[in-house]
Amino acid sequence: MILHRILPDLAATIALAEAVAALARPGDAILLAGELGAGKTEFARAFLRAASGDADLEVPSPSFTLVQVYETALGSVHHYDLWRLTGPAAVPDLGWEEARQGIVLVEWPDRLGPLTPEDALVVSLAAAAPEAGAEARLATLSGWTERMASIA
């Protein structure tokens, strides 16, 4: 199933991330794709805040640390930002196999290469058409066929 959504503002991005968090469970991979500034980190923050039940949870971008781990009501969530990697060679050194026992939330998933989970939910974010507004994003979600019906 592929779902397309126009997200007119940050509040809509947050609502979508909260809906995804409500469906997530241990063993899931959520892959956040899109150009710089597309809203991947904002989506990740909203997901983690919803998963933790803490609207004020501090969620720094893991751009320099590459991975941050959060203990949530859903279990461990590993938030990866692979932007600085050139490919999948370093991913195992970041605790990838252990992280897959919980939930992985990955920005720049193209760096995973053959480590990309086949059963992942892919959330692609892009700037929407100009007439949708300056802040608007187009979200395209694919995967999780059975679970996605509740978001559609």
C-alpha positions in Angstrom: 0.0 0.0 0.0 1.2 3.5 -0.8 -0.3 6.5 0.9 0.2 10.1 -0.2 -0.5 12.9 2.2 -0.1 16.7 1.9 1.2 18.0 5.2 0.3 21.7 5.2 2.4 22.6 8.3 4.5 21.2 11.2 1.3 20.3 13.1 0.3 17.9 10.3 3.8 16.3 10.3 3.6 15.8 14.0 0.1 14.2 13.7 1.4 11.8 11.0 4.4 10.8 13.2 2.1 10.2 16.1 -0.1 8.0 14.0 2.9 6.0 12.9 4.1 5.7 16.5 0.7 4.3 17.5 1.3 1.5 15.0 4.9 0.7 15.7 6.2 -2.3 17.6 9.5 -3.9 18.4 11.3 -5.2 15.4 10.0 -2.4 13.1 12.2 -0.2 10.9 10.9 3.2 9.9 13.0 4.8 7.2 12.8 8.5 6.7 13.9 9.6 3.2 14.0 13.1 1.7 16.4 16.0 0.9 17.9 18.3 3.5 15.2 20.3 5.1 12.4 18.0 4.1 11.2 17.4 7.7 12.8 14.0 8.5 14.2 15.2 11.9 10.9 16.9 12.8 9.1 13.7 12.0 11.6 11.7 14.1 11.2 14.1 17.1 7.4 13.8 17.0 7.6 10.0 16.7 9.9 9.8 19.7 7.9 12.1 21.8 4.7 10.2 21.0 6.4 6.8 21.6 7.8 8.0 25.0 4.6 9.8 26.0 6.7 12.9 26.8 5.8 15.9 24.7 8.8 17.8 26.0 11.4 15.0 25.4 14.7 16.5 24.3 15.5 14.9 20.9 18.7 16.3 19.4 19.6 15.4 15.8 22.0 12.5 15.8 23.9 14.0 12.8 27.2 13.9 14.7 26.7 11.0 17.1 25.0 9.0 14.3 22.7 7.2 16.7 20.7 8.1 19.8 18.8 5.5 21.9 15.5 6.2 23.6 13.7 4.0 26.1 10.0 4.4 25.3 6.7 2.7 26.1 7.3 0.7 22.8 10.7 -0.4 24.0 14.1 0.8 22.8 14.0 3.1 19.8 17.3 3.7 18.0 17.3 7.0 16.0 20.0 6.9 13.3 21.1 9.7 11.1 23.3 8.2 8.4 23.9 11.4 6.4 27.6 11.5 7.2 28.2 7.9 6.0 29.1 7.1 2.5 27.6 3.6 2.5 26.7 0.6 4.7 30.2 -0.5 5.8 30.0 1.4 9.2 26.4 0.6 10.0 27.2 -2.7 11.9 29.6 -0.8 14.1 26.7 1.4 15.2 25.0 -1.5 16.9 22.6 -2.2 14.0 21.9 -5.9 14.7 21.2 -5.2 18.4 19.0 -2.2 17.5 16.8 -4.3 15.2 15.5 -6.1 18.4 13.7 -2.8 19.1 12.6 -0.1 16.7 14.9 1.7 14.4 14.1 5.1 13.0 16.6 5.9 10.2 17.3 9.2 8.5 19.1 8.9 5.2 18.3 5.2 4.8 19.9 5.0 1.3 23.2 4.6 3.3 21.9 1.2 4.5 22.4 -0.6 1.2 21.9 -4.3 1.6 21.1 -3.8 5.3 17.8 -2.1 4.4 15.0 -4.2 6.0 12.5 -5.5 3.5 9.6 -5.1 5.8 10.3 -1.4 6.7 7.9 1.5 6.6 9.3 4.1 4.2 8.3 7.7 4.9 9.5 9.9 2.1 9.1 13.7 2.6 9.5 16.4 0.0 8.4 20.0 -0.5 4.9 20.1 -1.8 3.7 22.1 -4.8 4.1 25.8 -4.2 0.4 26.4 -4.1 0.1 24.1 -1.0 2.1 26.7 1.0 5.7 27.4 1.8 5.8 25.0 4.8 3.8 22.2 3.0 5.3 18.8 2.6 4.3 15.8 0.6 4.6 12.6 2.6 4.6 9.3 0.7 4.4 6.2 3.0 4.9 2.6 1.7 5.1 -0.7 3.6 3.2 -2.1 6.6 0.3 -2.9 4.3 -2.0 -4.3 7.0 -1.3 -1.5 9.5 -1.4 1.4 7.0 -5.1 1.0 6.5 -5.7 2.7 9.8 -3.8 5.8 8.7 -5.3 6.0 5.2 
